[in-house]
Amino acid sequence: MYLVIAEKPSVSRAIAEVIGAQEREDGYLRGTDCMVSWCFGHLVEYVSPDAYDEKFNQWRYEDLPIIPKDWKVTVSEDKKDQFYILKRLLNSPEIEYVVNACDAGREGELIFKHVYDLSGSKKPVKRLWISSLEDSAIFDGMQHLRSAEEYRHLAEAAVCRSQADWLVGMNATRAYTTKYFKKLTVGRVQTPTLAMLVERAGQISNFQKEKYFNVELDCDGIPAVKSKIFDPDEAEQLRSRCQGSEAIVTAVKEAEKKVKAPKLYDLTTLQREANRIYGMTAKQTLDTAQSLYEKKLITYPRTDSQYLTEDMEQTARNVVRQIYEKYQLTGPFDQPEQPDVKKVMNNSKVTDHHAIIPTMELTSCHMDELKSWEEKILFLIAVHTVMAMSKDHIYQETEIEVECQGEVFKTKGKTVLQDGWKIFENCFKNKDRMAIADPDQEMKERIPKVTKGQTFYAVAAEKTEHFTSPPKPYSEDTLLAAMETAGNKEFDEDTEKKGLGTPATRAGIIEKLIYSQYATRKGKQIIPTDDGKVLVEILPDFLKSASMTAEWENQLLLMEHGEIAPEQFMTGIKNMLTMMLNGCDAISEEETRRFQTRESIGTCPVCGSLVYESKTNFYCSNHDCHFALWKDNRYLQSMEKTMDKKMAAELLKNGSVHVKDLYSRKKNMYFEADLHMDADETGRVNFSLSFPQKETKKQKQKEIRKQIRGENEE
C-alpha cells in the first residue's frame, strides 16, 4: 500500500482516477493498493515571531534582528482537520512508501516537505513529476516515479526562499515601522519592484516636453517627411520654400525582411499577452491557467521555458491539428499548413517543465462549460501554439528619399510577401476569430512604385506641430517584462537566471504592492502611491536594488542544481539584515518624523510609539499595540467625566493628572482629585484616584507672609 499526496483536491481526484482509488474516505480516496490524499495549498507555514518569544508581541526596535535558531511551523486553524488526516496516513503501518504528487516546482516541494516533516513520518518518499494532468501523463509518471533525492536541492532552495522572505519581511518591516512610527511593509522582492514603479513615475513627472515640427510633402499621394525640427521659424521657412517646388527621388532602397515566429508561452509571456489583449491582471491569468491545468486542458502553467522536448514532436503535431479542428482558424477553403515543430524543440532550454500548450483533452472540451476567462485564455494559448510553429512573416520594405530645396525627406512602406505567423494575430481582431488577412490594412502600408530620379512637380508642403513624449507608465504587461529582465546589465552572459521573482511569484508580488496601498491600478496602468514613493525614498539602496534581488534568485537556482549550499545563501541574507539595522541606527530623530501629518499628543507607555487623537479615543500608532485612552471610558463615566485631549496628554507625560468637577453619586457632590494611569504589557489601562491634602486658610496666610518678608529683604 502506498500513499499519494497532491497539492489540491482536484489534482488528487485526477490521479485517483488513473490509479484506481475510487473509494471515498474522510479526507482521502482508497484503492486496492493505494491511498490518495491532498493538501489545501500551503497547509503548514512558518510561525509568527511571538511563537518564539512572547516579547515579540510588541514591536520594539531593540529586539531586532529576529533570527530563529530552530525554525518552527504551524497549521492554520481552518486546515488542521486535513493535516491530522495526512499525519495519520503518513504514519500508518499500512503505508510502505509515500508519493509526493504536489505541483512539480519549488512551491510544490515546499508544501510537501512541511507536511511530511511536521507529521514525523519516516516513510520512504518517491516523486511524481509531470507537466500535464492528462490520464496518459499521470499513468506514465506513476510508472516512472523518481527518487525524492533527485529533488533534495530543489527542496533546499524552496526552504531558503521561504525563510529569506520571512527574515527580510519580519525584520525590515518592524525596523522601519518602529523607526518611522508608521506601518511600513518591506519585502525581499516587492520593494525592488516598487522601486522600479517609483523610478518610472519620477521620469514621467520630471519630463520636460519639447515642441517640434514636421514638414511633410505630398508627392502625388506619397507622404515624405522631414521630422523633428525644433526651431519653428526654420520649419516655416522650409515649408514655404518647398510649397509648389519640385521634388526629386534621390534613393529607393528595397530590402526583404523576415520576422520569426514568437516562441511558445512561458507563464510570464502568457500573462503579458493576456494583459495586452484582454486587460487581465497577472494574477487573474495565473489563476485561470491553473484552473485550465486542473481541468486537463493545458500543460503545467508555472513554467519559465518556451520550448518543448524533442520527444514531444508527434504530440505537438497532434495538438496543432486538434486546434485547427476545434477552432476552425482558417477559412473554409484554406488548407492548414503543416506545423514546423522543430523550431519549438530544444532539450537544453527545458529544465523542470516545457512551454505551455493545450492538451489533447481539447478534443472533448465543451467550450460553453468554461468560464469566460477560461475560454479566452485557452483560445489565446491555442492560437499562440499554432503561431509559434508557423512560417516566418516576410515582407519587402521600401524606403524612399526625396530631395526638395536642398533638404532630404523620407518615407517608408512595405508589401507583405508571406503572411506566415502574423496572419493569426487577426484572430483577436475579427469577430469570427478567424485568421483572415485584412486587405485594407495591407494597402495602407504600401506605397506606389517610384524610380530614382523621378520628379514630382508643384508639391504641397505642410508644417505639423508635435511634442516629445515622456516614458509611459508601467502596465502589467511592461512591468512583468521589466521584472523578468531586472538587473540584467549587472550579470555576465553565462548567468543562468536573472530578474525579480519567478514566473510563479510575480503576479503575487504585484498584488501585494496594491494590497499594501503602495501602488494602484489606473486602467491598465500600475502607478505608485504617495506612500509608495516615500517608502522607496527612505529605504537604503540595497533593499530596493533589482540587481541584488536578481542575484539572490540566481543563487536559489544554483542551489537547485546543487552548486551552492543553503548556508551560503542564508549567511548573505543575515549579513544584509545586519547592514540594514546599522543603517537604521543612523536615522536622525528629525527624519523619523517625516510621516507625521498630524500632531501627536505624546508617546505610548507600552511600546513608545506616537499617540494620536481620533473621534472616540487616543490611540497608539503601532497597529500591534493595543494601548488606547477612550474618551468615554467606564471609570470616568461613573463620575460624569470624559477624557479630553489635555487630560490624555498629561497622563501620557506624567502618568497622572489633576481633575476637577468629578461627581460622586453616593454623596451627591462634586469633587477634585488626581487621576493616575497604569498600563500593562497588553495595553490594558487601569485608573485610580488620590486626594492630595488641601492647604488650610492659616497655611495659605503664613505662606503669603513669607513671600512678603522675602521681597522686603531684597
C-alpha positions as CSV (number, residue, x, y, z in Angstrom):
1,M,0.0,0.0,0.0
2,Y,1.3,3.4,-0.9
3,L,0.1,7.0,-0.2
4,V,-0.1,9.7,-2.9
5,I,-0.3,13.3,-1.6
6,A,-1.4,16.0,-4.1
7,E,-1.4,19.8,-3.6
8,K,-5.2,20.2,-4.2
9,P,-8.3,18.0,-4.1
10,S,-8.9,18.5,-7.8
11,V,-5.5,17.1,-8.7
12,S,-5.8,14.2,-6.3
13,R,-9.1,13.2,-7.9
14,A,-7.4,13.2,-11.4
15,I,-4.6,11.0,-10.1
16,A,-7.0,8.7,-8.2
17,E,-9.0,8.0,-11.4
18,V,-5.9,6.8,-13.1
19,I,-4.5,4.6,-10.3
20,G,-7.8,3.2,-9.3
21,A,-8.5,4.9,-5.9
22,Q,-12.3,5.3,-6.2
23,E,-13.4,4.5,-2.6
24,R,-14.2,7.8,-0.7
25,E,-13.0,8.1,2.9
26,D,-12.8,11.0,5.2
27,G,-10.1,13.3,3.7
28,Y,-8.7,10.7,1.2
29,L,-9.5,8.2,-1.5
30,R,-8.7,4.5,-1.3
31,G,-7.9,1.8,-3.8
32,T,-6.8,-1.8,-3.5
33,D,-3.1,-0.9,-3.2
34,C,-3.1,2.8,-2.7
35,M,-4.5,5.9,-1.0
36,V,-4.7,9.4,-2.4
37,S,-5.0,12.5,-0.2
38,W,-4.3,16.2,-0.5
39,C,-3.2,19.4,1.0
40,F,-5.0,22.7,0.7
41,G,-2.1,24.7,-0.8
42,H,0.3,25.7,2.0
43,L,-1.2,23.6,4.8
44,V,1.8,24.3,7.0
45,E,3.5,27.7,7.3
46,Y,6.2,29.3,9.4
47,V,5.0,30.7,12.8
48,S,5.0,34.4,13.6
49,P,7.8,35.8,15.8
50,D,5.7,35.7,19.1
51,A,5.7,31.9,18.9
52,Y,9.4,32.0,19.6
53,D,9.2,34.6,22.4
54,E,6.2,36.5,23.9
55,K,8.2,39.7,23.9
56,F,7.8,39.8,20.1
57,N,4.1,40.5,20.6
58,Q,5.3,44.1,21.0
59,W,7.2,45.7,18.1
60,R,10.4,47.0,19.6
61,Y,13.4,48.1,17.6
62,E,15.8,46.9,20.3
63,D,14.5,43.3,19.9
64,L,15.8,43.1,16.3
65,P,17.0,41.1,14.5
66,I,14.7,38.2,14.9
67,I,16.5,35.2,13.6
68,P,15.1,31.8,14.7
69,K,17.7,29.1,15.6
70,D,15.3,26.3,15.0
71,W,12.5,27.2,12.6
72,K,9.0,26.3,13.7
73,V,6.0,25.7,11.6
74,T,2.3,25.5,12.4
75,V,-1.0,24.6,10.8
76,S,-3.6,27.2,10.3
77,E,-6.8,26.6,12.3
78,D,-9.1,26.0,9.3
79,K,-6.7,23.3,7.9
80,K,-6.0,21.3,11.0
81,D,-8.5,18.6,10.3
82,Q,-6.9,17.8,6.9
83,F,-3.4,17.9,8.4
84,Y,-4.3,15.3,11.1
85,I,-5.7,13.0,8.4
86,L,-2.4,13.3,6.5
87,K,-0.4,12.8,9.7
88,R,-2.3,9.6,10.5
89,L,-1.9,8.3,6.9
90,L,1.8,9.2,6.8
91,N,2.4,7.2,9.9
92,S,0.0,4.3,9.2
93,P,1.6,0.8,9.3
94,E,-0.4,0.1,6.1
95,I,1.7,2.5,4.1
96,E,5.0,1.3,2.6
97,Y,6.1,4.5,0.8
98,V,4.8,8.0,0.0
99,V,4.5,9.7,-3.4
100,N,4.9,13.4,-3.5
101,A,2.5,14.5,-6.1
102,C,2.4,18.2,-5.3
103,D,2.9,20.6,-8.2
104,A,6.2,19.9,-9.9
105,G,8.1,23.0,-8.8
106,R,9.7,24.9,-6.0
107,E,6.5,25.7,-4.1
108,G,5.1,22.2,-4.5
109,E,8.3,20.8,-3.0
110,L,8.0,23.2,0.0
111,I,4.3,22.3,0.6
112,F,5.0,18.6,0.8
113,K,8.2,18.9,2.8
114,H,6.5,21.0,5.6
115,V,3.6,18.5,5.9
116,Y,6.0,15.5,5.8
117,D,8.4,16.9,8.4
118,L,5.7,18.1,10.8
119,S,4.0,14.7,10.6
120,G,7.1,13.0,11.9
121,S,6.8,10.3,9.2
122,K,9.9,8.3,8.3
123,K,8.3,6.6,5.3
124,P,10.4,6.4,2.0
125,V,9.4,9.2,-0.5
126,K,9.1,9.0,-4.3
127,R,8.4,11.9,-6.6
128,L,5.7,12.2,-9.3
129,W,7.0,14.8,-11.8
130,I,4.5,15.6,-14.6
131,S,3.7,18.5,-16.8
132,S,0.1,17.6,-17.6
133,L,-2.8,16.1,-15.8
134,E,-3.9,14.1,-18.8
135,D,-4.5,10.4,-18.0
136,S,-1.7,9.3,-20.2
137,A,0.8,11.7,-18.5
138,I,-0.3,10.6,-15.0
139,F,-0.1,6.9,-15.9
140,D,3.4,7.4,-17.4
141,G,4.6,9.4,-14.4
142,M,3.4,6.8,-12.0
143,Q,5.1,4.1,-14.0
144,H,8.4,6.1,-13.8
145,L,8.4,7.5,-10.3
146,R,11.6,9.3,-9.4
147,S,13.6,9.3,-6.2
148,A,12.9,12.1,-3.8
149,E,16.7,12.5,-3.5
150,E,16.8,13.9,-7.1
151,Y,14.8,16.9,-5.8
152,R,16.7,17.4,-2.5
153,H,18.4,20.6,-3.8
154,L,15.1,21.9,-5.1
155,A,13.6,21.4,-1.6
156,E,16.5,23.2,-0.1
157,A,16.1,26.2,-2.4
158,A,12.3,26.3,-1.6
159,V,13.0,26.4,2.1
160,C,15.7,29.0,1.8
161,R,13.5,31.2,-0.4
162,S,10.7,31.0,2.2
163,Q,12.9,31.6,5.2
164,A,14.7,34.5,3.4
165,D,11.3,36.2,2.7
166,W,10.3,35.7,6.4
167,L,13.6,37.2,7.7
168,V,13.5,40.2,5.4
169,G,9.8,40.8,5.8
170,M,9.6,40.5,9.6
171,N,12.8,42.4,10.4
172,A,12.7,45.1,7.8
173,T,9.0,45.8,8.3
174,R,9.4,46.0,12.1
175,A,12.6,48.1,11.9
176,Y,11.2,50.8,9.6
177,T,7.8,50.7,11.2
178,T,9.2,51.4,14.7
179,K,11.7,54.0,13.4
180,Y,9.1,56.0,11.5
181,F,6.1,55.4,13.7
182,K,4.1,54.2,10.7
183,K,3.3,50.7,9.4
184,L,5.8,50.2,6.5
185,T,5.8,46.9,4.7
186,V,9.2,45.8,3.2
187,G,9.7,42.7,1.1
188,R,12.7,41.0,-0.5
189,V,11.2,41.2,-4.0
190,Q,8.2,43.5,-3.7
191,T,10.4,46.5,-2.6
192,P,12.7,46.5,-5.6
193,T,9.6,46.1,-7.8
194,L,8.1,49.1,-6.1
195,A,11.4,51.0,-6.7
196,M,11.0,50.4,-10.5
197,L,7.5,51.9,-10.4
198,V,8.7,54.9,-8.5
199,E,11.6,55.4,-10.8
200,R,9.4,55.4,-13.8
201,A,6.9,57.8,-12.1
202,G,9.8,60.2,-11.4
203,Q,10.9,60.0,-15.1
204,I,7.4,61.0,-16.1
205,S,6.9,63.8,-13.6
206,N,10.4,65.3,-14.3
207,F,9.9,65.1,-18.1
208,Q,10.1,68.4,-19.9
209,K,8.2,68.2,-23.1
210,E,9.6,69.9,-26.1
211,K,7.7,71.2,-29.1
212,Y,8.9,70.2,-32.5
213,F,7.7,70.4,-36.1
214,N,7.5,68.1,-39.1
215,V,7.4,69.3,-42.7
216,E,5.5,66.9,-44.9
217,L,5.5,66.9,-48.7
218,D,2.6,65.4,-50.8
219,C,4.4,63.8,-53.7
220,D,1.5,62.7,-55.8
221,G,-0.1,60.9,-52.9
222,I,3.2,59.7,-51.3
223,P,3.9,61.5,-48.0
224,A,7.6,62.4,-47.5
225,V,8.6,63.8,-44.1
226,K,11.4,65.9,-42.7
227,S,10.9,65.3,-39.0
228,K,11.8,66.8,-35.6
229,I,12.7,70.4,-36.5
230,F,12.7,72.2,-33.1
231,D,13.0,75.8,-34.5
232,P,9.5,77.0,-35.6
233,D,11.0,79.6,-37.9
234,E,13.2,77.1,-39.6
235,A,10.3,74.7,-40.1
236,E,8.1,77.5,-41.5
237,Q,10.8,78.7,-43.9
238,L,11.3,75.1,-45.1
239,R,7.6,74.7,-45.7
240,S,7.4,78.0,-47.5
241,R,10.4,77.2,-49.8
242,C,9.1,73.7,-50.6
243,Q,5.5,74.7,-51.3
244,G,4.9,74.4,-55.1
245,S,8.5,73.3,-55.7
246,E,9.9,70.3,-57.5
247,A,10.9,67.2,-55.5
248,I,13.3,64.5,-56.9
249,V,13.6,60.9,-55.8
250,T,17.2,60.5,-54.8
251,A,17.2,57.0,-53.4
252,V,15.0,53.9,-53.5
253,K,16.0,51.2,-51.1
254,E,14.3,47.8,-51.1
255,A,15.0,45.0,-48.7
256,E,13.3,41.7,-48.0
257,K,12.9,41.2,-44.2
258,K,11.9,38.2,-42.2
259,V,10.2,38.2,-38.7
260,K,10.5,34.9,-36.9
261,A,7.5,33.4,-35.2
262,P,7.3,34.1,-31.5
263,K,8.3,31.4,-29.0
264,L,5.8,29.3,-27.2
265,Y,4.3,30.7,-24.0
266,D,6.0,30.5,-20.6
267,L,3.9,31.9,-17.7
268,T,5.3,35.5,-17.9
269,T,4.7,35.9,-21.6
270,L,1.2,34.4,-21.3
271,Q,0.5,36.9,-18.5
272,R,1.8,39.8,-20.6
273,E,-0.2,38.9,-23.7
274,A,-3.4,38.3,-21.6
275,N,-2.9,41.8,-20.1
276,R,-2.3,43.4,-23.5
277,I,-5.1,41.7,-25.4
278,Y,-7.8,41.1,-22.7
279,G,-6.7,43.5,-19.9
280,M,-6.4,40.7,-17.4
281,T,-4.1,41.1,-14.4
282,A,-1.2,38.7,-13.9
283,K,-3.0,37.0,-11.0
284,Q,-6.2,36.6,-13.0
285,T,-4.2,34.9,-15.8
286,L,-2.3,32.7,-13.4
287,D,-5.5,31.6,-11.5
288,T,-7.3,31.0,-14.9
289,A,-4.3,29.0,-16.3
290,Q,-4.2,26.9,-13.1
291,S,-7.9,26.1,-13.4
292,L,-7.4,25.0,-17.0
293,Y,-4.5,22.8,-15.9
294,E,-6.6,21.2,-13.3
295,K,-9.3,20.6,-16.0
296,K,-6.6,18.8,-18.0
297,L,-6.9,21.3,-20.9
298,I,-3.4,22.8,-20.8
299,T,0.0,21.7,-19.6
300,Y,1.6,22.9,-16.3
301,P,1.4,26.8,-16.3
302,R,4.1,27.8,-13.8
303,T,7.0,27.3,-16.2
304,D,9.8,29.5,-17.4
305,S,10.6,27.6,-20.6
306,Q,9.4,28.5,-24.0
307,Y,10.4,25.2,-25.7
308,L,9.2,21.5,-25.9
309,T,11.4,18.5,-25.5
310,E,12.4,16.6,-28.7
311,D,10.4,13.6,-27.7
312,M,7.2,15.7,-27.9
313,E,7.3,16.1,-31.7
314,Q,4.3,13.9,-32.5
315,T,2.4,15.3,-29.6
316,A,2.9,18.8,-30.9
317,R,1.7,17.8,-34.4
318,N,-1.4,16.2,-32.9
319,V,-2.2,19.2,-30.7
320,V,-1.9,21.7,-33.6
321,R,-4.2,19.5,-35.8
322,Q,-6.7,19.4,-33.0
323,I,-6.6,23.2,-32.5
324,Y,-7.4,23.7,-36.2
325,E,-10.3,21.3,-36.0
326,K,-11.6,22.8,-32.8
327,Y,-11.4,26.4,-33.6
328,Q,-11.6,26.5,-37.5
329,L,-8.9,29.2,-37.5
330,T,-8.6,29.4,-41.3
331,G,-11.2,30.0,-44.0
332,P,-13.4,27.1,-45.3
333,F,-11.3,26.7,-48.5
334,D,-7.9,27.2,-46.9
335,Q,-5.7,24.2,-46.2
336,P,-3.9,24.5,-42.8
337,E,-0.2,24.5,-43.2
338,Q,2.0,21.8,-41.7
339,P,3.4,22.9,-38.4
340,D,7.2,23.4,-38.2
341,V,7.5,21.7,-34.8
342,K,11.3,21.5,-35.0
343,K,11.6,25.2,-34.2
344,V,10.0,24.8,-30.8
345,M,12.1,21.8,-29.8
346,N,15.2,22.3,-27.6
347,N,16.0,19.9,-24.8
348,S,18.7,22.2,-23.4
349,K,16.1,25.0,-22.9
350,V,13.7,22.8,-20.8
351,T,14.6,22.3,-17.2
352,D,11.7,21.4,-14.9
353,H,8.7,22.0,-17.3
354,H,8.2,22.6,-21.0
355,A,6.3,25.5,-22.5
356,I,2.5,25.9,-22.1
357,I,0.4,24.3,-24.8
358,P,-3.1,22.8,-24.9
359,T,-3.5,19.1,-24.3
360,M,-5.4,16.6,-26.4
361,E,-8.3,16.9,-23.9
362,L,-9.2,19.9,-26.1
363,T,-10.9,17.3,-28.4
364,S,-13.7,16.6,-25.9
365,C,-13.8,20.1,-24.3
366,H,-17.3,21.7,-24.3
367,M,-16.5,25.4,-24.6
368,D,-19.8,26.5,-23.3
369,E,-19.0,24.9,-19.9
370,L,-15.9,27.0,-19.4
371,K,-15.9,30.4,-17.7
372,S,-15.4,33.4,-19.9
373,W,-11.8,34.0,-18.8
374,E,-11.0,30.3,-19.1
375,E,-12.3,30.2,-22.7
376,K,-10.3,33.3,-23.6
377,I,-7.0,32.1,-22.1
378,L,-7.5,28.7,-23.7
379,F,-8.1,30.3,-27.1
380,L,-5.0,32.6,-26.6
381,I,-2.8,29.6,-25.8
382,A,-4.2,27.6,-28.7
383,V,-3.7,30.3,-31.3
384,H,-0.2,31.1,-30.0
385,T,0.8,27.4,-30.2
386,V,-0.1,27.4,-33.9
387,M,1.6,30.8,-34.3
388,A,4.8,29.5,-32.8
389,M,5.0,26.7,-35.3
390,S,4.1,28.7,-38.4
391,K,6.2,30.1,-41.2
392,D,8.2,33.4,-40.9
393,H,6.4,36.6,-41.7
394,I,8.2,38.0,-44.8
395,Y,7.7,41.5,-46.3
396,Q,9.5,43.8,-48.6
397,E,10.4,47.2,-47.1
398,T,10.8,50.1,-49.4
399,E,12.5,53.3,-48.1
400,I,12.3,56.4,-50.4
401,E,14.4,59.6,-50.1
402,V,13.1,62.7,-51.8
403,E,15.1,65.9,-52.1
404,C,13.4,69.3,-52.2
405,Q,15.1,72.7,-51.8
406,G,18.3,71.0,-50.6
407,E,16.6,69.0,-47.8
408,V,16.0,65.3,-47.7
409,F,12.5,64.0,-46.9
410,K,11.9,60.3,-46.2
411,T,9.0,57.8,-46.3
412,K,8.6,54.0,-45.8
413,G,6.2,51.4,-47.0
414,K,6.0,47.6,-47.0
415,T,4.5,44.9,-49.1
416,V,3.7,41.6,-47.5
417,L,5.2,38.7,-49.3
418,Q,4.2,35.9,-46.9
419,D,1.8,36.4,-44.0
420,G,3.2,33.5,-42.1
421,W,2.5,33.6,-38.3
422,K,1.3,37.2,-38.4
423,I,-2.0,36.1,-40.0
424,F,-3.0,34.6,-36.7
425,E,-2.9,37.9,-34.9
426,N,-6.2,38.7,-36.8
427,C,-7.9,36.0,-34.7
428,F,-8.0,38.6,-31.9
429,K,-9.3,41.4,-34.2
430,N,-12.0,39.6,-36.2
431,K,-15.4,39.0,-34.7
432,D,-15.4,35.4,-36.0
433,R,-11.9,34.9,-34.6
434,M,-10.5,33.6,-37.9
435,A,-7.0,34.0,-39.3
436,I,-8.0,36.0,-42.4
437,A,-5.9,38.8,-43.9
438,D,-7.2,42.4,-43.9
439,P,-6.6,43.7,-47.4
440,D,-7.4,47.3,-46.3
441,Q,-4.6,47.3,-43.8
442,E,-2.1,45.9,-46.2
443,M,-3.0,48.6,-48.7
444,K,-2.4,51.3,-46.1
445,E,1.1,50.1,-45.6
446,R,2.0,50.0,-49.3
447,I,3.4,52.9,-51.2
448,P,3.3,53.4,-55.0
449,K,6.2,52.3,-57.1
450,V,8.7,55.0,-57.8
451,T,12.1,55.1,-59.5
452,K,15.3,57.0,-58.7
453,G,15.4,60.4,-60.5
454,Q,11.6,60.6,-60.7
455,T,10.4,64.2,-60.4
456,F,7.3,65.4,-58.6
457,Y,6.1,68.9,-59.7
458,A,4.4,71.5,-57.6
459,V,4.4,69.5,-54.4
460,A,2.2,70.6,-51.5
461,A,4.1,71.3,-48.2
462,E,2.5,71.2,-44.7
463,K,4.0,72.1,-41.3
464,T,2.7,70.0,-38.4
465,E,3.2,70.6,-34.6
466,H,4.2,67.8,-32.3
467,F,5.6,67.3,-28.8
468,T,8.2,64.9,-27.4
469,S,6.6,62.2,-25.2
470,P,7.6,61.1,-21.7
471,P,8.0,57.4,-20.8
472,K,4.7,55.6,-20.4
473,P,3.6,54.3,-17.0
474,Y,4.0,50.6,-16.4
475,S,1.2,48.4,-17.4
476,E,1.1,44.9,-16.0
477,D,2.5,43.7,-19.4
478,T,5.5,46.0,-19.3
479,L,6.1,45.6,-15.6
480,L,6.2,41.9,-15.9
481,A,8.8,42.3,-18.7
482,A,10.8,44.7,-16.6
483,M,10.7,42.3,-13.6
484,E,11.9,39.4,-15.8
485,T,14.9,41.4,-17.1
486,A,15.7,43.4,-13.9
487,G,19.4,43.6,-13.2
488,N,20.4,42.0,-16.5
489,K,23.2,44.6,-17.0
490,E,24.8,43.6,-13.8
491,F,25.3,39.9,-14.8
492,D,27.7,38.0,-17.1
493,E,26.3,36.3,-20.2
494,D,26.7,33.0,-18.5
495,T,24.4,33.8,-15.7
496,E,21.6,31.3,-15.8
497,K,18.7,33.2,-14.2
498,K,18.1,36.8,-13.8
499,G,15.2,39.0,-12.7
500,L,12.9,39.7,-9.8
501,G,10.9,36.8,-8.5
502,T,9.9,33.8,-10.6
503,P,7.2,33.3,-13.2
504,A,5.1,31.7,-10.4
505,T,5.5,34.6,-7.9
506,R,5.5,37.8,-10.0
507,A,1.7,38.0,-10.0
508,G,1.5,37.8,-6.2
509,I,4.2,40.4,-5.8
510,I,2.2,42.9,-7.9
511,E,-1.0,42.1,-5.9
512,K,0.9,42.6,-2.6
513,L,2.0,46.1,-3.7
514,I,-1.6,47.0,-4.5
515,Y,-2.9,45.4,-1.3
516,S,-0.3,47.3,0.8
517,Q,-1.5,50.5,-1.0
518,Y,2.0,51.3,-2.3
519,A,0.7,51.0,-5.8
520,T,-2.7,51.3,-7.5
521,R,-4.3,50.3,-10.8
522,K,-5.5,53.1,-13.1
523,G,-7.0,51.3,-16.1
524,K,-4.2,49.1,-17.4
525,Q,-1.5,51.3,-15.7
526,I,0.1,50.5,-12.4
527,I,1.1,53.6,-10.6
528,P,2.9,54.1,-7.2
529,T,1.0,55.9,-4.4
530,D,2.5,58.7,-2.4
531,D,3.2,56.3,0.4
532,G,5.0,54.0,-2.0
533,K,7.2,56.9,-3.3
534,V,8.1,57.9,0.3
535,L,8.9,54.3,1.3
536,V,11.3,54.0,-1.6
537,E,12.8,57.3,-0.8
538,I,13.7,56.3,2.8
539,L,15.0,52.8,2.2
540,P,18.7,52.1,1.5
541,D,19.7,51.1,-2.0
542,F,20.5,47.5,-1.2
543,L,16.9,46.9,-0.1
544,K,15.4,48.2,-3.3
545,S,18.2,47.0,-5.6
546,A,16.9,45.0,-8.5
547,S,20.4,43.6,-9.2
548,M,20.8,42.3,-5.6
549,T,17.4,40.6,-5.6
550,A,18.1,39.2,-9.0
551,E,21.4,37.8,-7.7
552,W,19.5,36.1,-4.9
553,E,17.2,34.5,-7.4
554,N,20.2,33.3,-9.3
555,Q,21.7,31.8,-6.2
556,L,18.5,30.0,-5.5
557,L,18.7,28.5,-8.9
558,L,22.3,27.5,-8.4
559,M,21.2,25.9,-5.1
560,E,18.6,23.9,-7.1
561,H,21.4,22.5,-9.1
562,G,23.5,21.7,-6.0
563,E,26.1,24.3,-6.9
564,I,25.9,26.3,-3.7
565,A,25.0,25.3,-0.1
566,P,21.9,26.7,1.7
567,E,24.2,28.1,4.5
568,Q,26.0,30.3,2.0
569,F,22.7,31.8,0.8
570,M,21.3,32.3,4.3
571,T,24.5,33.9,5.6
572,G,24.2,36.5,2.8
573,I,20.6,37.3,4.0
574,K,21.7,37.6,7.6
575,N,24.5,39.9,6.7
576,M,22.1,42.1,4.8
577,L,19.9,42.3,7.9
578,T,22.9,43.5,10.0
579,M,23.7,46.1,7.3
580,M,20.0,47.2,7.4
581,L,20.0,47.7,11.2
582,N,23.3,49.6,11.2
583,G,21.6,51.9,8.7
584,C,18.5,52.3,10.9
585,D,20.7,53.2,13.9
586,A,22.0,56.2,11.9
587,I,18.5,57.6,11.1
588,S,18.1,61.0,12.7
589,E,15.2,61.9,15.0
590,E,14.1,64.6,12.6
591,E,14.0,62.1,9.8
592,T,11.8,59.6,11.8
593,R,9.0,62.2,11.9
594,R,8.6,62.6,8.1
595,F,5.3,60.5,8.0
596,Q,3.7,62.6,10.7
597,T,1.0,64.6,9.1
598,R,-0.9,65.0,12.4
599,E,0.2,66.3,15.8
600,S,0.8,63.6,18.3
601,I,-0.2,64.1,21.9
602,G,2.6,62.0,23.4
603,T,4.2,58.6,23.4
604,C,2.7,55.3,24.2
605,P,3.7,54.0,27.7
606,V,3.7,50.4,26.4
607,C,5.7,50.5,23.1
608,G,7.0,54.0,22.8
609,S,5.2,54.8,19.5
610,L,3.3,58.1,19.0
611,V,-0.2,58.5,20.2
612,Y,-2.9,60.3,18.1
613,E,-6.4,61.5,18.7
614,S,-9.4,60.0,16.9
615,K,-13.1,60.7,17.3
616,T,-13.5,58.1,20.1
617,N,-10.1,57.7,21.7
618,F,-6.4,58.5,21.9
619,Y,-4.7,55.5,20.2
620,C,-1.2,54.1,19.8
621,S,0.1,54.4,16.2
622,N,1.7,50.9,16.3
623,H,-1.0,48.7,14.9
624,D,0.3,45.7,17.0
625,C,0.0,47.6,20.3
626,H,-3.5,47.7,21.9
627,F,-3.0,50.7,24.1
628,A,-5.7,53.4,24.0
629,L,-7.3,56.0,26.2
630,W,-11.0,56.1,25.5
631,K,-12.8,59.4,25.7
632,D,-15.9,57.7,27.1
633,N,-14.4,55.1,29.5
634,R,-16.4,53.5,32.2
635,Y,-14.2,54.7,35.1
636,L,-14.6,58.4,34.3
637,Q,-18.2,57.9,33.2
638,S,-19.1,56.8,36.7
639,M,-18.0,60.2,37.8
640,E,-19.7,62.0,34.9
641,K,-16.5,62.9,33.2
642,T,-15.0,62.3,29.8
643,M,-11.3,62.2,28.7
644,D,-10.2,65.3,26.8
645,K,-7.0,66.0,24.9
646,K,-5.4,68.0,27.7
647,M,-6.0,65.2,30.2
648,A,-4.8,62.5,27.9
649,A,-1.6,64.4,27.1
650,E,-0.9,64.9,30.8
651,L,-1.5,61.3,31.6
652,L,1.0,60.2,28.8
653,K,3.6,62.7,30.1
654,N,3.4,62.2,33.8
655,G,1.2,59.2,34.4
656,S,-1.3,61.4,36.4
657,V,-3.4,64.5,36.0
658,H,-5.4,66.7,38.4
659,V,-9.1,66.6,37.5
660,K,-11.8,68.9,38.7
661,D,-15.6,68.6,38.6
662,L,-15.8,64.9,39.3
663,Y,-19.2,63.9,40.6
664,S,-19.9,61.5,43.4
665,R,-23.4,60.0,43.1
666,K,-23.2,58.5,46.6
667,K,-22.5,61.9,48.2
668,N,-24.3,63.9,45.5
669,M,-21.5,66.3,45.3
670,Y,-18.7,67.4,43.0
671,F,-15.0,67.0,44.0
672,E,-11.5,67.1,42.6
673,A,-8.7,64.5,42.7
674,D,-5.5,63.2,41.0
675,L,-6.2,60.6,38.3
676,H,-3.5,58.0,37.9
677,M,-2.9,55.7,34.9
678,D,-1.2,52.4,34.8
679,A,-0.8,50.3,31.6
680,D,0.3,46.7,31.4
681,E,2.2,44.9,28.6
682,T,-1.0,44.0,26.8
683,G,-2.1,47.7,26.6
684,R,-4.8,47.3,29.3
685,V,-5.2,50.5,31.2
686,N,-6.1,50.8,34.9
687,F,-7.1,54.1,36.6
688,S,-7.0,55.1,40.3
689,L,-7.7,58.3,42.3
690,S,-5.7,60.0,45.1
691,F,-6.7,63.0,47.1
692,P,-3.9,65.5,47.9
693,Q,-4.2,67.2,51.2
694,K,-5.7,70.7,50.8
695,E,-4.0,73.7,52.3
696,T,-5.8,75.4,55.2
697,K,-6.6,79.1,55.4
698,K,-3.9,79.7,58.1
699,Q,-1.2,77.8,56.0
700,K,-2.0,80.0,53.0
701,Q,-1.7,83.2,55.1
702,K,1.6,82.0,56.5
703,E,3.0,81.3,53.0
704,I,1.9,84.8,51.9
705,R,3.7,86.5,54.8
706,K,6.9,84.5,54.0
707,Q,6.8,85.8,50.4
708,I,6.3,89.4,51.6
709,R,9.3,89.3,54.0
710,G,11.5,87.8,51.3
711,E,10.6,90.7,48.9
712,N,11.3,93.4,51.6
713,E,14.7,91.9,52.4
714,E,15.7,92.1,48.7
